[in-house]
C-alpha cells in the first residue's frame, strides 16, 4: 500500500511521489508513467541487486533497454551524459520514450539531464535507491553534471512524471551512504520544521536501524517540505534557495577534495555546521541552536568537521551557481525551523566560519 505526496507546479502541472515499503516489483507500478519504450539508467551494484524487480514493474513496456554507468560523483560528467545519449540513439528511442533513473543522486542527475535534452525532452521517472536521493535529488526537477570548475554547473530543470520512493531499497544501502542521506533529512528540520527536528532528535536511533515505519515518516515529511518549496519556486528564483542550507559550503568541500573523497551528504553535514557557525557570527542564531544541530549530526554518525584550506574553499564558493554579481549567497539560520538567504556575509566572516568548522 503506497502513500502519495503531490508535487504541485505552476500552470496546473503536478506529479506524484509514491511512497511505501516494498513497492518495486508490482507490474502495475509504472504502467501510468512509462510508455512503449523505456531506457533504464543505473549502475552495476543497483542492477545486480534490484534490476529484476524493476523489470517486473516495466512488464507492460514493449522495449526496455538498460545502460549502466559508473558509481559515484566522479562519473557525473559530460562523458557519462554522452554515453546515455549514445544508447538512446543506438536503440532508436523516440520522443515518447521514458528514461527511468534507477540509482542514487548521480544516476538521477545525469539520467535526468539526458531526458531533459534528448530530442528536446522526453519523459523521466525517478526511482531513487539511496536515502539522500529519496529526500532530495529525485524531487524538484534539477538535473546536471559537474565541471572541473564546480558542481552542477551544466544542467537543466526537467520535472519527472513520477518519483517512486520505496524504502525497502534502502535495506541494501551501505551504512556510510545511509548515514550520508540523513544529512539532508536533518536539513529539512533546520530550515522549515522545528517539530520535525525534535522528532528526529527522539527517533535518530530507530532511523539508523532502518525501521520501515519511521523511515517512511522521515522520507514523507522531507518530501512534503521539498514539494511545498518547489511549488512556490520551481526554478530557484527565490524561496527555493533555502534548500541550499549547508550546500554552498558542502559543494566547495566536494570541489576542493576532488569529488572522490567525501560523500555529498558528509560534505553537507559539515557544511551545515559551518552555516550554523556563520549564522552565529552574523548574530542570526544562538549557540543553543548550533549545538542542537551539531549533536544531531554527530548522533547520525556524520562528520562535523574536515580539514580544508579556507582560501581554497572561498575560491570554490566563488564558482557556485548561487553567486550573484560577485557576491556569495548563503543560507543562514534564524532559529530552528527558520532560515534566510543573504549576500551580506563579509568574506572574512565566511572564512572564519570555515575555519571554525574544523
C-alpha positions in Angstrom: 0.0 0.0 0.0 1.5 3.3 -1.1 1.1 6.8 0.3 1.2 9.7 -2.1 2.7 13.2 -1.9 1.8 15.5 -4.8 4.4 18.0 -6.1 2.3 20.9 -7.5 3.9 23.1 -10.0 2.9 26.3 -11.8 0.4 26.2 -14.7 -1.5 23.3 -13.2 1.3 20.8 -13.6 1.8 18.2 -10.9 3.4 14.8 -10.4 3.1 12.2 -7.6 5.7 10.8 -5.2 4.6 7.3 -4.5 5.9 6.3 -1.1 5.9 3.0 0.7 7.8 -0.2 1.8 8.1 -2.8 -0.9 6.5 -1.0 -3.9 9.0 -2.1 -6.6 8.1 -5.3 -8.4 4.4 -4.6 -8.9 3.5 -5.0 -12.6 1.1 -2.0 -12.4 3.5 0.3 -10.6 5.0 2.1 -13.7 2.2 1.5 -16.2 0.8 5.0 -15.9 4.2 6.7 -16.4 6.2 4.6 -18.9 5.0 4.2 -22.5 6.1 1.6 -25.1 9.8 2.4 -24.8 12.0 2.9 -21.7 15.7 3.3 -21.1 16.8 2.4 -17.6 19.9 4.2 -16.4 21.5 2.5 -13.4 24.8 1.3 -12.0 26.3 -2.2 -11.6 25.6 -2.5 -7.9 21.9 -1.5 -8.1 21.4 -3.6 -11.3 22.7 -6.7 -9.5 20.5 -6.2 -6.5 17.3 -4.8 -7.9 17.0 -4.8 -11.7 14.8 -7.9 -11.7 12.1 -6.1 -9.6 12.3 -3.1 -11.9 11.8 -5.2 -15.0 8.7 -6.7 -13.4 7.3 -3.2 -12.9 8.0 -2.5 -16.6 6.4 -5.7 -17.8 3.8 -3.7 -19.9 6.5 -1.7 -21.7 7.4 -3.2 -25.1 11.0 -2.1 -25.3 13.2 -1.8 -22.2 16.9 -1.1 -22.6 19.4 -0.7 -19.8 22.6 1.3 -19.6 24.9 1.0 -16.6 27.1 4.0 -15.7 29.9 4.4 -13.2 29.1 4.7 -9.5 29.7 8.0 -7.7 30.4 11.7 -8.2 33.5 11.2 -10.4 31.1 9.8 -13.1 28.7 12.8 -13.0 30.3 14.1 -16.2 29.6 15.1 -19.8 31.2 11.9 -20.9 28.6 9.8 -18.9 25.8 12.0 -20.2 27.0 11.4 -23.8 27.1 7.7 -23.2 23.4 7.7 -22.2 22.6 9.8 -25.3 24.5 7.3 -27.5 22.4 4.4 -26.1 19.2 6.3 -26.7 20.2 6.9 -30.3 21.6 3.4 -30.9 18.4 1.8 -29.7 16.2 4.2 -31.7 14.3 5.7 -28.8 11.8 8.3 -29.9 10.2 11.4 -28.3 7.6 9.2 -26.5 10.3 7.2 -24.6 10.7 7.4 -20.8 14.1 7.5 -19.1 14.0 5.6 -15.8 16.7 6.8 -13.4 17.3 3.9 -11.1 20.0 4.6 -8.5 21.4 7.3 -6.3 21.7 11.1 -6.9 24.4 10.8 -9.5 22.2 8.4 -11.6 19.2 10.7 -11.1 21.0 13.8 -12.1 22.8 12.5 -15.2 19.8 10.5 -16.4 17.5 13.4 -15.8 19.8 15.7 -17.8 19.8 13.2 -20.7 15.9 13.1 -20.5 15.8 16.9 -20.5 17.8 17.2 -23.7 17.2 14.1 -25.8 15.1 15.2 -28.7 14.3 18.4 -26.7 12.9 16.5 -23.8 11.4 13.1 -23.0 9.7 11.5 -20.1 11.5 10.8 -16.8 10.7 8.6 -13.8 12.9 8.8 -10.8 13.4 5.6 -8.7 16.0 6.6 -6.1 17.8 3.8 -4.3 19.6 5.9 -1.7 18.2 7.9 1.2 19.8 11.0 0.0 18.2 10.7 -3.4 14.8 9.8 -1.9 14.5 13.0 0.1 16.5 15.4 -2.1 17.7 15.0 -5.7 14.8 12.9 -7.0 12.3 15.6 -6.2 12.2 19.0 -7.8 13.4 18.6 -11.3 17.0 19.7 -11.0 19.3 17.8 -13.4 23.0 18.4 -14.0 26.6 17.2 -14.5 29.7 18.6 -12.9 32.5 20.6 -14.5 36.1 20.7 -13.3 35.4 24.2 -12.1 32.4 23.4 -10.0 29.5 21.1 -9.1 26.3 21.0 -11.2 27.4 23.8 -13.5 25.8 22.2 -16.6 22.2 21.2 -16.4 18.5 21.9 -16.8 15.2 21.9 -15.0 13.2 18.8 -16.0 10.4 17.5 -13.8 9.8 13.8 -13.6 6.5 12.2 -14.4 6.7 10.4 -11.0 9.0 9.6 -8.2 8.9 6.0 -6.7 10.1 6.2 -3.1 10.4 2.6 -2.0 12.2 2.5 1.4 12.7 -1.3 1.0 15.5 -0.4 -1.4 17.4 1.1 1.5 18.0 -2.3 3.1 20.9 -3.0 0.8 22.4 0.5 1.0 25.9 0.6 2.6 25.9 2.1 6.1 28.1 5.1 5.2 25.7 6.1 2.3 22.7 5.6 4.5 24.1 7.9 7.2 25.0 10.5 4.5 21.4 10.6 3.5 20.4 11.6 7.0 22.2 14.9 6.5 19.5 16.0 4.0 16.7 14.8 6.3 18.2 16.9 9.2 18.4 19.9 6.9 14.6 19.9 6.4 14.1 20.2 10.1 16.6 23.1 10.4 15.2 25.1 7.5 11.4 24.6 7.8 10.1 22.5 10.7 11.3 22.7 14.3 8.8 19.9 15.3 10.3 17.6 12.7 13.8 18.3 14.0 12.6 17.5 17.5 11.1 14.2 16.2 14.5 13.4 14.6 16.2 14.0 17.9 14.0 11.4 19.5 14.0 8.9 16.7 17.5 9.0 15.2 18.4 5.6 16.7 15.5 3.8 15.1 16.1 5.5 11.8 19.7 4.2 11.9 18.2 0.8 12.4 16.2 1.4 9.2 12.9 0.6 10.7 10.3 0.9 7.9 7.6 3.0 9.6 10.0 5.7 11.0 11.8 5.7 7.6 8.5 6.3 5.7 7.6 9.1 8.1 11.0 10.8 7.7 11.0 10.5 3.9 7.4 11.6 3.7 8.0 14.8 5.8 11.2 15.6 4.0 9.4 15.2 0.6 6.4 17.3 1.8 8.7 20.2 2.8 10.6 20.0 -0.5 7.4 19.7 -2.6 6.0 22.8 -0.8 9.1 24.8 -1.5 9.4 23.7 -5.2 5.7 24.5 -5.7 6.5 28.1 -4.6 9.7 28.5 -6.7 10.2 25.8 -9.4 13.4 27.4 -10.9 15.1 28.7 -7.8 14.4 32.4 -8.3 13.5 33.0 -4.7 12.4 30.8 -1.8 13.8 27.5 -3.3 17.3 28.8 -2.4 16.6 27.8 1.3 17.0 24.2 0.2 20.7 25.0 -0.2 21.3 25.3 3.5 24.8 23.9 4.1 25.2 23.2 0.4 27.3 26.2 -0.7 29.9 25.1 1.9 29.3 21.5 1.1 29.8 21.8 -2.6 33.0 23.7 -2.1 34.3 20.9 0.2 33.5 18.4 -2.6 35.3 20.6 -5.2 38.5 21.1 -3.2 38.6 17.3 -2.3 38.2 16.3 -5.9 34.6 14.7 -5.6 36.1 11.4 -4.7 36.9 11.5 -1.0 33.8 12.8 0.6 30.2 11.7 0.1 27.7 14.5 -0.8 25.8 14.0 2.5 29.0 14.1 4.5 30.0 17.4 2.9 26.5 18.8 3.5 26.7 17.7 7.2 30.0 19.7 7.6 28.5 22.5 5.5 25.6 22.8 7.9 27.9 23.1 10.9 29.8 25.9 9.0 26.5 27.5 8.1 25.4 27.4 11.8 28.8 28.9 12.8 28.3 31.7 10.2 24.7 32.3 11.5 26.1 32.8 15.0 28.8 35.2 13.8 26.2 37.3 11.9 24.1 37.4 15.1 21.2 35.5 13.4 21.2 32.3 15.5 22.1 31.1 19.0 24.7 28.9 20.4 22.0 26.5 21.6 20.6 26.1 18.1 24.1 25.4 16.7 24.8 22.9 19.5 21.5 21.0 18.7 22.4 20.7 15.1 25.9 19.6 15.8 24.7 16.9 18.4 22.2 15.5 15.9 24.7 15.3 13.1 27.1 13.5 15.5 24.4 11.1 16.6 23.7 10.3 12.9 27.3 9.2 12.6 28.2 12.1 10.3 31.3 14.3 10.4 31.1 17.8 11.9 34.5 19.0 10.7 37.0 18.5 7.9 40.5 19.8 7.3 40.1 22.2 4.4 42.0 25.2 3.2 39.7 28.2 3.8 41.2 30.2 0.9 40.6 27.2 -1.5 37.1 26.9 -0.1 36.3 30.5 -0.7 37.6 30.3 -4.2 35.4 27.3 -4.9 32.4 29.0 -3.3 33.0 31.9 -5.8 32.3 29.4 -8.7 29.0 28.3 -7.1 25.8 28.8 -9.1 24.4 30.8 -6.2 26.9 33.6 -6.7 25.1 36.8 -7.9 27.0 39.9 -9.0 30.2 38.5 -7.4 28.5 38.1 -4.0 28.2 34.7 -2.4 24.6 33.9 -1.5 24.4 31.8 1.7 21.5 30.4 3.7 21.7 31.3 7.4 19.7 30.1 10.3 17.5 32.5 12.2 16.5 29.8 14.7 15.5 26.1 14.3 12.9 25.9 11.5 13.7 29.4 10.0 16.3 30.4 7.5 17.1 33.4 5.3 19.2 33.8 2.2 21.8 36.6 2.5 24.5 38.1 0.3 25.8 40.3 3.1 28.3 38.0 4.8 31.8 39.5 4.5 34.4 37.2 3.1 36.5 37.3 6.3 33.4 36.2 8.3 32.8 33.3 5.8 36.5 32.4 6.1 36.2 32.4 9.9 33.1 30.1 9.8 35.0 27.7 7.5 38.0 27.6 9.9 35.6 27.4 12.9 34.1 24.3 11.5 37.3 22.3 11.7 
